Amino acid sequence: MMNQELDMFEMGKRIRDRREFLKLTREQLAEKIDVSPQFVSDLEYGNKGMTLRRLFTLCRALDVWSDYILVGTYPKDYNEANV
């Protein structure tokens, strides 16, 4: 079993990096996940957490696995060519 702690700041950095990679503004991402741009900002700075439902919606909007957002890794069977 992995013994990792969730780092809200690092999670936020991964969210911001992915959003920027996809060339989305905070406003555009906020619209996709039905939150305010301020909430997206709070996520990116590690000031707020989110529900499991919101994490699911965020991952779909950013086209990433939850493992990546939570701990910065992908599942062992992840194949980048299939994304």
Contacts in CASP RR format, 6 or more apart in sequence:
PFRMAT RR
TARGET T0000
AUTHOR 0000-0000-0000
METHOD contacts of the structure
MODEL  1
MMNQELDMFEMGKRIRDRREFLKLTREQLAEKIDVSPQFVSDLEYGNKGM
TLRRLFTLCRALDVWSDYILVGTYPKDYNEANV
2 71 0 8 1.000
4 71 0 8 1.000
6 70 0 8 1.000
6 71 0 8 1.000
8 46 0 8 1.000
8 47 0 8 1.000
8 49 0 8 1.000
9 45 0 8 1.000
9 46 0 8 1.000
10 72 0 8 1.000
11 43 0 8 1.000
11 46 0 8 1.000
11 69 0 8 1.000
11 70 0 8 1.000
12 43 0 8 1.000
12 44 0 8 1.000
12 45 0 8 1.000
12 46 0 8 1.000
13 44 0 8 1.000
14 68 0 8 1.000
14 69 0 8 1.000
14 72 0 8 1.000
15 40 0 8 1.000
15 43 0 8 1.000
15 44 0 8 1.000
15 58 0 8 1.000
15 62 0 8 1.000
15 69 0 8 1.000
16 44 0 8 1.000
18 62 0 8 1.000
18 64 0 8 1.000
18 68 0 8 1.000
19 26 0 8 1.000
19 29 0 8 1.000
19 40 0 8 1.000
19 44 0 8 1.000
19 62 0 8 1.000
22 62 0 8 1.000
22 63 0 8 1.000
24 32 0 8 1.000
26 37 0 8 1.000
26 40 0 8 1.000
26 41 0 8 1.000
26 44 0 8 1.000
27 37 0 8 1.000
29 40 0 8 1.000
29 61 0 8 1.000
29 62 0 8 1.000
30 36 0 8 1.000
30 37 0 8 1.000
30 39 0 8 1.000
30 40 0 8 1.000
32 57 0 8 1.000
32 61 0 8 1.000
33 40 0 8 1.000
33 54 0 8 1.000
33 57 0 8 1.000
33 58 0 8 1.000
33 61 0 8 1.000
34 57 0 8 1.000
35 54 0 8 1.000
39 48 0 8 1.000
42 48 0 8 1.000
43 49 0 8 1.000
43 50 0 8 1.000
43 58 0 8 1.000
50 58 0 8 1.000
55 66 0 8 1.000
55 69 0 8 1.000
55 70 0 8 1.000
56 66 0 8 1.000
58 69 0 8 1.000
59 65 0 8 1.000
59 66 0 8 1.000
59 69 0 8 1.000
62 69 0 8 1.000
63 83 0 8 1.000
65 74 0 8 1.000
65 75 0 8 1.000
65 78 0 8 1.000
67 73 0 8 1.000
67 74 0 8 1.000
67 75 0 8 1.000
68 74 0 8 1.000
END
